[in-house]
Amino acid sequence: MAKRTQFTLSLAPEAVEHLDRIESKHHGLLRRTIREQLTHTPAVETRNRKPLEQPAPFEASWELRCGPGNRFRVFYEVDSASKTVRVLAIGVKDRNRLLIGGEEYP
């Protein structure tokens, strides 16, 4: 069996602040999902992971939907050359509103 390439994850300081604005009971779920979904195939489109058209929040190139009812959004960019994934923002989707760090984004 071929070994899958592992990507290194990093969170932007803003993403850490956004995570702090989300209820702490969801932190473990978000960290686990980010680790599971983005360490091996972060640039492969799936049902809950898709490339974004620009302009996107925080100039992210990808979005990961997760959590109960897919209410959380993780915005990130992938650098395939250096095998790194940088999480730029974490938000909460409430119907047609996206809240990132307590601010509403279109």
C-alpha positions in Angstrom: 0.0 0.0 0.0 1.4 3.4 -1.0 2.0 5.9 1.8 -0.1 9.0 1.5 1.7 12.3 1.5 1.2 14.2 4.7 0.7 17.9 4.8 1.8 20.2 7.7 -1.0 22.2 9.2 -0.7 25.7 10.6 -3.3 28.2 11.9 -3.1 31.9 11.2 -3.3 34.0 14.4 -6.6 35.3 13.2 -8.0 31.7 12.9 -7.0 31.1 16.5 -9.0 34.2 17.5 -11.9 33.0 15.4 -11.8 29.6 17.2 -11.8 31.4 20.5 -15.1 33.0 19.6 -16.8 29.6 19.0 -18.2 27.7 21.9 -15.5 25.6 23.5 -17.6 22.4 23.3 -17.0 22.5 19.6 -13.2 23.0 19.7 -12.3 19.3 19.8 -14.6 18.5 16.9 -13.1 21.3 14.8 -9.5 20.4 15.6 -10.1 16.7 14.9 -12.0 17.4 11.6 -9.3 19.8 10.4 -6.6 17.2 11.2 -8.5 14.3 9.5 -9.6 16.3 6.4 -6.6 18.4 5.7 -3.5 16.4 6.4 -3.6 14.0 3.4 -5.7 15.3 0.5 -6.5 19.0 1.2 -6.8 20.0 -2.4 -9.2 17.3 -3.5 -12.8 18.4 -3.9 -15.4 16.4 -1.9 -18.9 16.8 -0.7 -17.8 19.1 2.2 -14.6 20.4 0.8 -14.5 22.7 -2.3 -12.4 25.3 -4.1 -13.5 28.9 -3.7 -13.9 31.6 -6.3 -12.2 34.9 -5.6 -12.9 37.1 -3.8 -13.3 34.8 -0.8 -13.1 35.5 2.9 -9.5 36.1 3.9 -8.4 35.3 0.3 -8.8 31.6 1.1 -8.7 29.2 -1.9 -10.6 26.3 -0.2 -13.5 25.8 2.2 -14.2 22.9 4.5 -17.7 22.5 5.9 -18.1 20.5 9.1 -19.9 20.0 12.4 -23.5 19.5 13.2 -25.6 20.4 10.1 -22.3 21.6 8.4 -22.6 24.8 10.4 -18.9 25.5 10.7 -16.7 26.8 7.8 -12.9 26.4 7.7 -11.2 28.6 5.1 -7.7 27.6 4.1 -5.0 27.7 1.4 -2.8 24.8 0.2 0.8 25.0 -0.9 1.5 21.8 -2.7 5.1 22.5 -3.3 6.0 22.8 0.4 3.2 20.4 1.5 1.6 22.9 3.9 -2.0 23.8 4.7 -2.7 27.2 6.3 -6.0 27.7 8.0 -6.9 31.3 7.5 -10.3 31.6 9.1 -13.0 29.6 11.0 -16.6 30.7 10.9 -20.1 29.7 11.8 -22.8 29.6 9.1 -26.3 30.5 10.4 -28.8 30.2 7.6 -27.6 32.7 5.0 -25.2 34.5 7.3 -21.5 33.7 7.8 -20.0 34.9 11.1 -16.3 34.9 11.4 -14.9 36.3 14.7 -18.3 37.8 15.5 -18.4 39.8 12.2 -20.7 39.0 9.3 -19.2 38.3 5.9 -21.0 38.1 2.6 
